[in-house]
Amino acid sequence: MKINISKKDYRLLLDMLAISDWVMNSHKVEDDPRTEPYEKLEQKLFAFAKDFDCEDLVMYDKETGTYYPTAEYDEHIFDTQFIEEFEDMSFWEKLCSGLAQRDLILEKGIEELKKMDTLERMNEEDRRAEKYETEFSENGLQYLIISK
């Protein structure tokens, strides 16, 4: 199969690769064998950089036989806006969800939760999460207090 894309499309593809690489690898300190198939595909796509006049964005290391995004791409061109928006939204969603689950456990007890219908439990959690979503959207973390 052959896929025809423009230079502009290839440039967008590089951004998509950077975003997916960030999601898969930014939090890891060791190699993860699960990412190997994605890295192989990334290498195949990076190999076309010269054909799309993107040598300033992707470089080839002859010693390792590997393609890498250039420093220029990493520092100046790649827009992290999508990643920042995703991370921000994930933070608030996880915080609200975690607090709602905690509240539900404190209120009903773990044994009662186990007996609840899944949909009913999810609705209970959602109702409690909405309270936190409203609070945090209005005040951020200003009134969040950790006490023991």
C-alpha positions in Angstrom: 0.0 0.0 0.0 1.2 3.5 -0.7 0.0 6.6 1.1 0.4 10.0 -0.5 0.8 12.9 1.8 1.9 16.5 1.3 4.9 18.2 3.0 2.4 20.0 5.3 0.8 16.6 6.2 4.2 15.2 7.0 5.0 18.1 9.2 1.7 17.5 11.1 2.6 13.8 11.3 5.9 14.7 13.1 3.9 16.6 15.7 1.6 13.6 16.1 4.6 11.4 16.6 6.0 13.8 19.2 2.7 13.9 21.1 2.4 10.1 21.2 6.0 9.7 22.2 5.4 12.2 25.0 2.4 10.2 26.3 4.2 6.9 26.1 7.6 7.9 27.4 7.9 11.2 29.2 7.2 9.7 32.6 9.5 6.6 32.2 13.0 6.2 33.4 13.7 2.9 31.7 12.9 1.5 28.3 9.5 -0.1 28.0 9.3 -3.1 25.6 5.6 -2.2 24.9 6.7 0.9 23.0 9.0 -1.0 20.6 6.5 -1.4 17.8 5.6 2.3 17.9 9.3 3.3 17.9 9.9 1.1 14.9 7.1 2.8 13.0 8.4 6.2 14.1 11.8 5.3 12.7 10.2 4.4 9.3 8.4 7.7 9.2 11.4 9.7 10.3 13.4 8.2 7.4 11.3 10.2 5.0 12.3 13.6 6.5 14.7 14.4 3.6 12.0 13.6 1.0 9.7 16.1 2.7 12.4 18.8 3.2 12.4 18.3 7.0 16.1 17.6 7.6 16.1 20.6 10.0 13.5 18.7 12.1 14.9 15.1 11.9 18.5 14.0 12.0 20.1 10.6 11.3 22.8 9.3 13.6 25.1 7.1 11.5 26.7 5.5 14.6 23.4 4.2 16.0 21.5 4.0 12.7 18.7 5.9 14.4 16.7 9.0 13.5 16.0 11.7 16.1 14.1 14.9 16.3 16.6 17.8 16.1 17.2 20.2 19.0 15.5 22.9 16.8 12.4 20.8 16.5 12.3 20.0 20.2 13.0 23.5 21.4 11.3 25.8 18.9 8.9 24.2 16.6 6.9 21.5 18.5 3.9 23.1 20.1 3.1 21.5 23.4 -0.3 23.1 23.7 -2.2 19.8 23.2 -0.1 18.0 25.8 -0.5 20.8 28.3 -4.3 20.9 27.8 -4.5 17.1 28.2 -2.3 17.1 31.3 -4.3 19.9 32.9 -7.7 18.3 32.2 -6.4 14.9 33.4 -5.2 16.4 36.7 -8.5 18.0 37.5 -10.5 14.9 36.4 -8.4 12.5 38.5 -8.4 14.8 41.5 -12.2 15.2 41.4 -12.8 11.5 40.7 -10.4 10.4 43.5 -12.0 12.7 46.0 -15.5 11.6 45.0 -14.6 7.9 45.4 -13.0 8.7 48.8 -16.2 10.5 49.9 -18.4 7.7 48.7 -16.3 5.1 50.6 -16.4 7.2 53.8 -20.1 7.7 53.5 -21.3 4.2 52.5 -18.4 1.9 53.4 -16.6 -0.4 51.1 -18.9 -3.4 51.7 -22.0 -1.3 50.7 -20.2 -0.1 47.6 -19.5 -3.7 46.5 -23.2 -4.5 46.7 -24.2 -1.5 44.6 -25.0 -1.8 40.9 -22.1 -0.4 38.8 -24.2 2.2 37.1 -25.7 3.4 40.4 -22.2 3.6 42.0 -20.9 5.6 39.0 -23.8 8.0 39.2 -23.1 8.5 43.0 -19.5 9.2 42.2 -20.4 11.6 39.4 -22.7 13.6 41.7 -19.9 14.0 44.2 -17.3 14.7 41.6 -19.5 17.6 40.2 -19.2 19.3 43.6 -15.4 19.3 43.4 -15.4 20.3 39.7 -17.5 23.4 40.6 -15.3 24.2 43.5 -12.0 23.8 41.6 -13.3 25.7 38.5 -14.2 28.6 40.7 -11.3 28.6 43.2 -8.6 26.3 41.9 -6.6 24.8 44.8 -7.0 27.8 47.0 -9.2 26.1 49.6 -7.9 22.6 49.3 -6.5 21.6 52.7 -4.8 18.3 53.7 -5.4 17.4 57.3 -4.7 14.3 59.4 
